[in-house]
Amino acid sequence: MIGRVLIIAGSDSGGGAGIQADIKTVTALGGYAMTAVTAVTVQNTEGVRGYHEIPTDVVSGQITTVLDDIGADVVKTGMLASVAIIEAVGAALKLYNIPRVVDPVMRAKGGHALLAEDAAAALITHLVRGAALITPNLPEAEVLTGLSIKTIADMEAAIPALRALGAEAVLLKGGHLEGERLIDLLITAHGITRFEDHRIHTSATHGTGCTLASAIAAGLADKMPLEDAVARARAYVRKAILTAPGLGRGHGPLNHGHTVGAFTPDK
């Protein structure tokens, strides 16, 4: 059966991040994407101009309606916006025993807040605890742990606090590190796996976090081991950056469709 991923996140009108990036990613990796939209953002590559939260009963209704019919192998969460939405999502998912990949989205690439300041504790309580995987970048990990995480040494020192959040695994992303080498740490009960790459100097970085988390979710939905799903997802994102279409005046979108051959109609 095709791997089913329910994505619970916000809509990006520019198409580079959020629900749009998630659907493209899961589809490009051979999975079946379903959605529960939590917010509608007004944005393009230059930034977020604003957003509108979806009523909580509509958010939870999308979740239960889809899961009662189609079901899901993995749930992936992204932008959740507020405590009320987090609580509604948590309550809806308690009715089902489905692994969660939680991307703790807090800010857009341009700096606009996408999560209320008082919502981090609710996110930990209702979604991070018991998640199969969480995928924080360094600023998000700082909010979740209360620690300063600026260097590789800081990342390693934060491991106990990250594990104490209660997720089964953590992918701590080092994209905010200074220097030419970037480190990601996959933290599980079995140990630490270190992924390392050269930095790509580009402005085509919009939606990288959403895309990576959804790519991992697609792998897990396909029954891939976690480390393999992370390795494939990182390779997918890297090529999507390297082959980006060069759209927009700001942080441009990735080439999510690089796995898909061009369609040529019969003549």
N, C-alpha and C positions, 0 to 999 in steps of 0.2 A: 504493500500500500504506500502511496505517496506520503511523505512526511508533512504533517499538518501543523502550522504555526499560527496561533492567535496572537496578533499584535495589538497591544493596548497602548496608545500613544496619541500625540497631537498631529494635526495635519499641517504640512508645510506648503504654502501656496506656490513657492518657488520650485518645488519638486525635488530638492536636493537632500533633504533630511526628513525626519519624522516618518509618518505613515507611508508617504510616497517612496522614500528610500527603502523602507522596510519591505514593502510589497515587491519592489523591483529586485531586491537582493534575494529574498526567499524564492521568488520565481526563477531568477537567473541561476540559482543553485538547485533547481529541480524540485522545490517544495511547493506546497499549497498554502497561500497566505490568506488569512481572514483578519478582520479588524474590528476594534472597538475604539472609536474616536473620542478622545478626552477633551480636546480643545481644537479650535480652528485659529491658526496663526495668520497674521498679515505680514508676509516677509518675502524678501528676495535675497540675492547673494550679498547685498550690502547690509542686511540686518533685519531685525524683527521690529515692526512698527507697532505691534500690539497683538492681543489675542483674546478670544472669547471662549470661556469654559463651557463645556456641554453639561446640561443638568445631570446630577448624579443618578437619577432614576433611568435616564437614557443611556448613560455609560454602563451601568450594571445590567440594564436590559439587553444591550448589545452582546455583552459577555454571555449571559445565561442562554439567550436565544440561539446563539451560534453553537455553544457547547452542548446544549440539549439535542441538537440536530446533527451537526457535522462532527463535533468533538475536536480534540486537539492533542497532539503528542507533546508539544511544548508551548508555553505562554511566554511571550517576550513583552516587557513593559518598557516604555520610554517616558516621554513627557507626561506628568500626572498633575501638575499645576498647583494643587491645593490639598489641604488636609482632608476636606470633604470628599474629593475624588479618590484620594488614596484609601480612605476608609471604605468607600463604596466598592472599589476594586478588590480590596482585601476581603470584604464580606462575601462578594460574589464568588471569588476564587476558592473560598473555604468550602464551598459546596462540591468541589471537584479535587481530585488528587492528581494534579498535572504539574510536572517540573516547570520551574520559572527561571527565565533569564532576565535579570533586573538590571537595566541600564539606568543608573540614578541621575537622570538628566536634570541639571540645575540651571545651566546658563547656555544660551546660544553662542555660536562661534564669535559673533560680534559683541558679546558681553551682556545681552539682554537677559534678565532673570526669567526663567521658565518654571521655577518652583518657588512657592511662597517661603519666606524666611523661617516660618514656624513649622514647616512641613517635614524637615529631615528626620525628626524623632518618630513621626508617624510612619514615614517610609520604612524606617528600620523595623518598627514594631509589626507592621501589617504585611510587608512584602519582602524585605531583606532577610529576615529570620526565616530559615527553612527553604530559602531559594536554592536552586541547583547551582546558580552562578550569579555573581554580581560583577559589573564591569566598570568600576569607577576610574576616571582619570585622576590626576594628582589633586586638583582643587576639590573635586567631589569627595575624594578620600579624606582630605583635610576636614571637610564639613562633617563627614560621617564619624570620624575618630576624634576630632578635636586636636589633632597633631599638626605640626608643620612638616610638610613633605616636599622638599625641594631638590633633593639629590638621591642618587642610588642608595647611599647609606641610609638616608631617611626612609626610603621605600622599604628597605630590609628591616629597619627598626620598627616600622609600622605593622609588620606582619601579625604579631600577637593581637593588636587592637583590631585589625581587620578580621581576623578569625573569630574574635569575640563577638562580632556583629551577628553571628549565627547562621550565615550562609554556608552551604556545603563547600563552595569554592569561590575564590575571588580572582579575577583577572585585573591586576593593578597596572594601568596603562601609563607608560612613561613619556608620552608625547610632549609634555610640558617641561621635560628636562632640558637643560642647556647643553650645547655641544652637538657633535655630528653623529654620535651613536645613541640610539634610543633603545631602552630596555623595557620590556613588559614582564611582569612576574605572575605566573599562574600558581596560586596558592591553594593547595588541597590538603586533606588529612594525610595524604601519602607523601607530601613533601612539596618542594618548590621547583617549578620548571621555568627556566629563564629563556625568553625569546629576545633576540637582538638583531637590529638592522641599522643601515645607514639612513640618516635623515634625508627625506626628499624635499628639496627647496622648491616650493610651489604654493600658489594661492588656492589651488583646487583641493580644499580640505573640508568643505561644507558637508556635514552629515557623516563624517568618518566614524563617529561613535555609534550612531544609530545603525550604520551599515555593518560595522564589525559585530555588534551584539546580535543583529538579525542573522548574519552569516553563521555565527556560532549556533544560534537557535535552530537554523535549518539543518546544520550538521547533526545536532542532538536529536532532532525529529527523525532523522534518517538512521538513528541508532549508532552513530559514530562515537567512539570513545572521546571523552572531553578533550584530552590533549590533541588528538587528531582534528577534532572540530575547530579548536582554536588555531592550530597551525594552518588548516585550509582557509579559515576565515581571514587570517592575517595576510596570506598570499593573495586572496581574492581582493581585499581592500587595497593592497599595495599596487596590484596591476590596475585596479580601477582608478587610482590616483595617477599613475604613470600614463594612462591612456585617456585622461579626462578631456572632455570636449571643449574646454575653454570658453564657457558661457558666463555672461554677467560681468559686472564691473568690480565685484567684491570677492568674497570667498566662494569660489566656483564649485559646482557639483562634480561628482565622480562619474566615471563611465560604468554604471551598474550593469550594463548589458554586454560587457566584454566576453562573457562566456557564451553568448548567443550569436549564432551565425546570421548573416543578413538574409532576409527573405527575398527570393527572386520568383515572381509569379511566372507561371507557365505561359509561353507565347503561343 
